[in-house]
Amino acid sequence: MTEKESKVSTSSVSLETFYCQKAGMTRVFDESGNHVPVTVVKLISNYITQVKTDEKDGYESYQVGYGQVKEKNTSKPVSGKLKKASVEVNLRHFSEVKTKGSEVSKESLGGLVNLESFEKGCFVDVTAITKGKGFQGVIKKFGFSGGPAAHGSHFHRGTGSIGNRATPGRVFKGKKMPGRMGGKTKTVQNLRIQEINLEKGFALIRGSVPGPKDGYVRVSKAIKK
């Protein structure tokens, strides 16, 4: 924690969602000696930058700010928002987190999100933006088989037929064709937390998590567990 972070309000609020950064993948061994592939995520500070209420906004939620940047990379409107919330660090990203079963508190403004409700063995849903692969063909994008690779074949890695003749006389919407791959928001459900260490600032999540290294990841309590 930096010197500036220590000056921020020590109040905290417990939410079912927090934001972190993907650090990479590794493996660990559980109590039975089984090999477990895990994704390492870096726990970063999540600040309450705005409190939305029924009276003013029509619904209740917290706006969470994360991703510390230099002061020169912060716009004046964002600086004003952070100053109003008594947050003395410069943040880049902001997202809303709705509360469940509890009312929002204006006293939480400027405080930190408490992660104590996330424990080992807890099931979570992980959301992130997938790696961008650029413009790709149907073989890489959708796993098409393609045609013969022998000499004389005019059908190797092409798409193939995309429709019929005069009926229907058009290409059906949603047809799998070449195009941009990746760069989309993806959610992986029911992943389990293998280990979480608040003191050292990291967590291990079983399995793979979408997104590139150092990309921001949204971790929420699993809705289907």
C-alpha positions in Angstrom: 0.0 0.0 0.0 1.4 3.4 -1.0 1.7 6.5 1.2 -1.3 8.0 -0.6 -3.4 4.9 -0.2 -2.8 5.0 3.6 -4.4 8.5 3.8 -7.7 7.3 2.3 -10.7 6.6 4.5 -10.2 3.3 6.4 -14.0 2.5 6.2 -14.8 -0.5 4.2 -17.9 -2.2 2.7 -18.4 -5.8 2.0 -19.6 -6.5 -1.6 -20.1 -9.7 -3.6 -18.0 -8.4 -6.5 -14.4 -7.0 -6.7 -12.0 -6.2 -9.5 -8.4 -7.6 -9.8 -5.7 -8.1 -12.4 -4.7 -11.3 -14.0 -1.1 -12.2 -13.4 -0.8 -15.6 -15.2 -1.2 -19.3 -14.7 0.6 -21.9 -12.6 -0.1 -25.1 -10.8 -0.4 -26.1 -7.1 -1.0 -29.4 -5.3 -3.9 -29.9 -3.0 -4.0 -31.8 0.3 -4.3 -35.1 -1.5 -1.4 -34.4 -3.8 -3.5 -33.8 -6.8 -2.2 -31.4 -9.5 -4.5 -28.4 -9.8 -4.0 -25.7 -12.6 -4.8 -22.3 -11.2 -4.9 -18.7 -12.4 -3.0 -16.1 -10.3 -4.8 -12.8 -9.8 -3.4 -9.7 -8.2 -5.7 -8.1 -5.6 -5.8 -4.4 -6.1 -7.6 -1.7 -4.1 -11.2 -1.1 -5.0 -12.5 2.3 -3.9 -16.1 3.4 -3.4 -16.2 6.5 -5.6 -20.0 7.1 -5.7 -23.1 5.9 -3.8 -26.3 5.8 -5.8 -29.6 5.9 -3.8 -33.3 5.4 -4.6 -34.1 9.0 -3.8 -31.6 10.5 -6.3 -30.9 7.8 -8.9 -33.9 5.5 -8.7 -31.9 2.5 -7.5 -29.2 1.5 -5.1 -25.6 0.6 -6.0 -22.0 1.5 -5.4 -19.6 2.8 -8.0 -16.3 1.1 -7.6 -13.0 2.7 -8.9 -9.8 0.8 -9.6 -6.7 0.8 -11.7 -4.3 3.4 -10.3 -2.6 5.8 -12.8 -0.4 8.9 -12.8 -2.0 12.2 -12.1 -1.1 13.5 -15.6 -3.2 10.7 -17.1 -6.3 11.6 -15.2 -8.9 14.0 -16.8 -10.3 16.9 -14.8 -13.8 15.5 -14.6 -12.4 12.3 -13.1 -10.2 14.2 -10.7 -13.2 16.2 -9.6 -15.2 12.9 -9.0 -12.4 11.5 -6.9 -11.9 14.6 -4.9 -15.6 14.7 -4.1 -15.4 11.1 -2.9 -12.3 11.9 -0.8 -10.2 9.4 -2.8 -6.6 10.7 -2.9 -5.3 8.3 -5.6 -5.8 8.6 -9.3 -8.0 5.9 -10.8 -8.8 5.0 -14.4 -11.7 2.5 -14.4 -15.1 2.7 -12.8 -17.9 0.1 -12.6 -21.2 -0.2 -10.8 -21.8 -3.0 -8.3 -25.4 -3.5 -7.0 -25.9 -4.6 -3.5 -28.0 -7.6 -2.4 -30.1 -7.7 0.7 -28.5 -4.6 2.3 -29.0 -0.9 1.9 -26.2 1.4 0.6 -24.5 3.7 3.1 -23.3 7.2 2.2 -20.7 6.8 4.9 -18.9 4.2 2.7 -18.0 6.9 0.1 -14.2 6.9 -0.3 -13.7 3.6 1.5 -12.4 0.3 0.3 -14.1 -2.9 -0.7 -13.7 -5.6 1.9 -12.7 -9.0 0.5 -13.1 -11.0 3.7 -16.3 -12.7 2.4 -14.3 -14.4 -0.3 -12.7 -17.5 1.2 -11.0 -20.7 0.1 -13.4 -23.0 -1.6 -15.8 -20.2 -2.5 -17.4 -20.5 -6.0 -17.1 -17.4 -8.2 -18.1 -16.1 -11.6 -15.2 -14.5 -13.5 -15.7 -11.9 -16.2 -13.1 -10.3 -18.5 -12.4 -9.2 -22.0 -10.9 -12.1 -24.1 -7.6 -11.8 -25.9 -7.9 -10.1 -29.3 -6.8 -12.5 -32.2 -7.5 -10.1 -35.1 -9.2 -11.2 -38.3 -9.3 -15.0 -38.5 -10.7 -17.6 -40.8 -13.3 -20.2 -39.9 -10.8 -23.0 -39.1 -9.2 -21.1 -36.3 -12.3 -19.2 -35.3 -14.9 -22.0 -35.2 -12.9 -25.2 -35.7 -14.0 -26.0 -39.2 -12.3 -29.1 -40.7 -11.4 -27.6 -44.1 -10.7 -29.5 -47.3 -8.0 -31.8 -48.6 -4.4 -30.5 -48.4 -3.3 -32.5 -51.5 -2.3 -30.9 -54.8 -5.1 -30.1 -57.2 -7.6 -29.4 -54.5 -9.2 -25.9 -54.7 -10.7 -26.2 -51.2 -8.2 -26.0 -48.4 -9.0 -23.6 -45.6 -12.0 -21.8 -47.2 -15.4 -21.3 -45.7 -17.3 -23.5 -48.2 -20.9 -23.1 -49.1 -22.7 -20.4 -47.2 -26.3 -21.0 -48.5 -28.7 -22.5 -51.0 -29.9 -21.4 -54.5 -32.9 -19.2 -55.2 -34.5 -20.5 -52.0 -33.9 -18.7 -49.7 -31.7 -16.6 -51.9 -29.8 -15.1 -49.0 -27.3 -15.9 -46.2 -28.9 -16.7 -42.9 -28.2 -14.4 -40.1 -25.6 -15.7 -37.7 -23.8 -17.8 -40.3 -20.3 -18.7 -39.1 -17.9 -16.8 -41.4 -14.4 -15.2 -41.2 -14.1 -12.1 -39.0 -12.6 -10.6 -35.9 -11.9 -13.1 -33.2 -11.7 -12.3 -29.5 -11.9 -8.9 -27.8 -15.3 -9.7 -26.3 -16.6 -9.9 -22.8 -16.8 -13.4 -21.5 -17.9 -14.9 -18.2 -16.8 -18.3 -16.9 -19.1 -19.5 -14.2 -18.6 -21.7 -11.0 -14.8 -21.4 -10.7 -13.5 -22.2 -7.2 -11.0 -20.1 -5.2 -8.1 -22.4 -4.4 -6.4 -19.9 -2.1 -6.6 -16.2 -1.2 -4.1 -14.2 0.7 -5.1 -10.7 1.6 -1.8 -9.9 3.2 0.3 -10.7 0.2 -2.4 -9.5 -2.2 -3.0 -12.5 -4.4 -5.6 -15.2 -5.1 -5.5 -18.5 -6.9 -8.6 -19.4 -8.9 -9.0 -23.0 -10.3 -8.9 -23.3 -14.0 -8.4 -20.6 -16.7 -9.6 -17.1 -16.7 -10.3 -15.1 -19.9 -8.2 -12.1 -20.8 -4.5 -11.2 -21.3 -1.8 -10.8 -18.6 -2.3 -7.7 -16.5 -5.9 -7.4 -17.8 -8.6 -6.4 -15.4 -10.9 -9.2 -14.1 -14.3 -9.0 -12.4 -14.8 -11.6 -9.7 -18.3 -12.2 -8.3 -20.0 -14.7 -6.0 -21.4 -17.5 -8.2 -25.1 -17.0 -8.9 -25.8 -20.7 -9.7 -24.3 -22.1 -6.5 
